[in-house]
């Protein structure tokens, strides 16, 4: 049986917005320049309007000396939670297969 967390996992954009950028002392525009992406890309991520893609994960990892997996794992947790929340009733109607 699959259990889901009661609280939505932290979106990577929230972590960047609330913790990482202030600690690094850089703006969203400066981050975009370092990453080689448009300011809109970073702003949408910080506003949690877009998720971290593998490309963005590599860029963030390079800028912040982390791994792409860190950013992708955070994003995956959010995606799994959001999908479950959106389709919970539908999933509940699925009958599990009984394996002998």
TORKEMI-553395 format. One line per 5 residues: number of its first residue (from 1); for each residue x negated, y, z negated of N, C-alpha, C, O. Coordinates in steps of 0.1 Angstrom, whole numbers, plus 5000, padded with zeros to 4 digits. Last residue first. Layout:
<nodes>
NUM = X Y Z X Y Z X Y Z X Y Z | ... .
</nodes>
This chain:
<nodes>
100 = 5001 4855 5060 5000 4843 5051 4987 4841 5045 4984 4832 5038 | 5013 4888 5058 5003 4879 5063 5001 4867 5054 5001 4869 5042 | 5039 4907 5069 5035 4898 5058 5025 4888 5064 5028 4881 5074 | 5038 4941 5078 5037 4927 5083 5032 4918 5071 5023 4922 5064 | 5061 4966 5066 5047 4960 5066 5048 4945 5071 5058 4938 5068 .
95 = 5083 4985 5084 5082 4973 5076 5068 4967 5077 5063 4963 5088 | 5088 5019 5083 5080 5008 5089 5079 4997 5079 5074 4998 5068 | 5100 5039 5068 5109 5029 5075 5101 5018 5082 5108 5008 5087 | 5080 5055 5060 5086 5046 5050 5095 5036 5056 5098 5025 5050 | 5073 5069 5082 5064 5059 5078 5071 5049 5068 5068 5037 5068 .
90 = 5095 5087 5082 5093 5078 5093 5084 5066 5089 5087 5055 5092 | 5089 5102 5058 5102 5094 5059 5101 5083 5071 5105 5072 5069 | 5063 5113 5065 5065 5104 5054 5078 5096 5055 5077 5083 5053 | 5054 5131 5084 5060 5119 5089 5064 5109 5078 5066 5097 5081 | 5041 5152 5071 5050 5155 5082 5059 5143 5086 5070 5145 5091 .
85 = 5024 5139 5053 5034 5148 5048 5045 5151 5059 5057 5152 5055 | 5007 5126 5071 5015 5119 5062 5027 5127 5057 5038 5122 5057 | 4995 5149 5083 5002 5140 5091 5012 5131 5082 5023 5129 5086 | 4982 5160 5061 4992 5168 5068 5001 5159 5076 5013 5160 5077 | 4963 5140 5054 4973 5144 5044 4985 5151 5051 4997 5149 5049 .
80 = 4948 5138 5077 4955 5126 5072 4966 5130 5063 4977 5125 5064 | 4937 5164 5078 4945 5159 5089 4954 5147 5085 4966 5146 5088 | 4922 5165 5054 4933 5174 5056 4943 5169 5067 4955 5169 5065 | 4903 5145 5060 4912 5144 5048 4924 5153 5049 4935 5149 5046 | 4891 5156 5083 4899 5143 5084 4908 5142 5072 4919 5137 5074 .
75 = 4877 5177 5072 4888 5180 5082 4897 5167 5083 4909 5169 5084 | 4858 5164 5056 4868 5173 5050 4880 5175 5059 4891 5175 5055 | 4845 5150 5076 4852 5143 5066 4862 5152 5059 4873 5147 5056 | 4834 5171 5091 4844 5163 5097 4852 5155 5087 4864 5152 5089 | 4816 5182 5073 4827 5190 5078 4838 5182 5084 4849 5185 5082 .
70 = 4799 5160 5068 4805 5167 5057 4817 5175 5062 4828 5174 5056 | 4789 5153 5094 4799 5144 5087 4806 5151 5075 4817 5148 5072 | 4770 5171 5100 4783 5172 5107 4794 5164 5100 4805 5168 5099 | 4754 5182 5070 4756 5173 5081 4769 5175 5088 4778 5180 5082 | 4735 5213 5064 4743 5201 5060 4744 5191 5071 4735 5191 5080 .
65 = 4725 5239 5069 4716 5228 5065 4724 5217 5058 4721 5212 5047 | 4742 5258 5080 4742 5257 5066 4734 5245 5060 4734 5242 5048 | 4738 5256 5108 4737 5269 5101 4735 5267 5086 4726 5274 5080 | 4742 5229 5113 4729 5235 5117 4727 5248 5109 4716 5251 5103 | 4768 5225 5105 4757 5218 5099 4744 5224 5101 4735 5225 5092 .
60 = 4781 5242 5123 4781 5245 5109 4770 5238 5102 4763 5244 5093 | 4776 5227 5147 4771 5241 5146 4771 5245 5131 4761 5252 5127 | 4788 5203 5142 4774 5203 5144 4768 5217 5142 4757 5219 5137 | 4815 5212 5139 4808 5205 5128 4793 5205 5130 4785 5207 5120 | 4820 5221 5165 4819 5231 5154 4812 5225 5142 4805 5231 5135 .
55 = 4821 5195 5177 4812 5206 5182 4809 5216 5170 4798 5220 5167 | 4842 5181 5164 4828 5176 5163 4818 5187 5167 4807 5188 5161 | 4861 5208 5148 4859 5198 5159 4845 5192 5157 4837 5198 5149 | 4881 5218 5122 4867 5216 5126 4867 5205 5137 4871 5193 5134 | 4912 5234 5132 4904 5225 5124 4890 5225 5129 4886 5231 5140 .
50 = 4930 5265 5128 4924 5255 5136 4915 5246 5127 4911 5250 5116 | 4940 5280 5108 4948 5279 5120 4942 5269 5130 4949 5265 5139 | 4926 5288 5086 4931 5275 5086 4941 5273 5098 4950 5265 5096 | 4911 5311 5087 4926 5312 5084 4933 5299 5084 4945 5299 5082 | 4887 5301 5095 4888 5306 5082 4903 5308 5077 4906 5307 5066 .
45 = 4894 5293 5122 4890 5283 5112 4892 5288 5098 4897 5281 5089 | 4899 5319 5132 4910 5309 5132 4907 5297 5123 4916 5292 5116 | 4873 5330 5129 4885 5336 5122 4896 5326 5121 4902 5324 5111 | 4858 5314 5147 4855 5314 5133 4867 5319 5125 4871 5313 5115 | 4870 5321 5171 4869 5307 5167 4867 5306 5152 4873 5298 5146 .
40 = 4867 5348 5173 4881 5343 5172 4880 5328 5167 4889 5324 5159 | 4840 5352 5177 4845 5355 5164 4859 5349 5162 4863 5345 5151 | 4828 5323 5196 4834 5336 5195 4839 5339 5181 4841 5330 5173 | 4795 5309 5189 4809 5308 5192 4815 5322 5191 4809 5331 5186 | 4770 5306 5177 4771 5307 5192 4785 5305 5197 4787 5299 5207 .
35 = 4764 5307 5151 4769 5294 5156 4770 5294 5171 4771 5284 5177 | 4757 5333 5147 4747 5323 5144 4751 5309 5150 4743 5302 5155 | 4781 5346 5154 4769 5348 5162 4759 5337 5160 4753 5332 5169 | 4798 5336 5134 4801 5333 5148 4789 5335 5157 4786 5327 5165 | 4786 5348 5112 4786 5333 5113 4789 5329 5127 4782 5320 5133 .
30 = 4791 5375 5118 4778 5370 5117 4777 5355 5118 4767 5350 5125 | 4819 5374 5115 4813 5378 5128 4799 5373 5129 4794 5368 5139 | 4822 5368 5088 4827 5358 5099 4821 5361 5112 4817 5352 5120 | 4792 5377 5071 4806 5379 5075 4810 5368 5085 4801 5360 5090 | 4772 5366 5043 4774 5369 5057 4789 5370 5060 4797 5365 5053 .
25 = 4763 5355 5019 4763 5370 5021 4764 5373 5036 4758 5383 5040 | 4766 5330 5009 4755 5333 5019 4754 5347 5022 4744 5352 5028 | 4787 5333 4992 4774 5329 4987 4763 5332 4996 4752 5335 4992 | 4808 5340 5011 4803 5349 5001 4790 5346 4995 4782 5355 4992 | 4807 5315 5027 4803 5328 5033 4800 5339 5022 4790 5346 5024 .
20 = 4814 5295 5007 4802 5295 5015 4798 5309 5020 4787 5313 5018 | 4840 5302 4994 4827 5299 4987 4815 5301 4995 4806 5308 4991 | 4861 5311 5010 4861 5314 4995 4848 5311 4989 4845 5318 4979 | 4856 5303 5037 4861 5316 5033 4859 5320 5019 4855 5331 5015 | 4848 5276 5035 4839 5286 5041 4843 5300 5036 4834 5308 5032 .
15 = 4870 5265 5022 4857 5264 5016 4848 5274 5022 4841 5281 5014 | 4889 5270 5042 4891 5276 5029 4877 5276 5021 4873 5286 5015 | 4880 5255 5063 4880 5270 5065 4882 5277 5051 4876 5287 5049 | 4883 5229 5054 4870 5234 5056 4869 5249 5057 4860 5256 5052 | 4909 5226 5029 4905 5228 5043 4891 5233 5044 4887 5242 5036 .
10 = 4912 5203 5003 4907 5216 5007 4903 5216 5022 4895 5208 5027 | 4942 5183 5004 4927 5184 5003 4923 5198 5008 4930 5205 5015 | 4971 5188 4986 4965 5188 4999 4950 5190 4997 4945 5199 4990 | 4980 5167 4960 4976 5180 4964 4968 5179 4977 4960 5170 4980 | 4985 5140 4957 4996 5150 4955 4993 5164 4960 5001 5171 4963 .
5 = 4973 5116 4981 4971 5126 4971 4983 5135 4969 4990 5138 4979 | 4989 5085 4987 4985 5098 4992 4983 5108 4980 4990 5107 4970 | 4984 5051 4993 4988 5062 4984 4982 5075 4989 4971 5075 4995 | 4995 5022 5008 4987 5034 5009 4992 5045 5000 5004 5047 4999 | 4992 4988 5000 5000 5000 5000 4991 5012 5000 4981 5013 4993 .
</nodes>
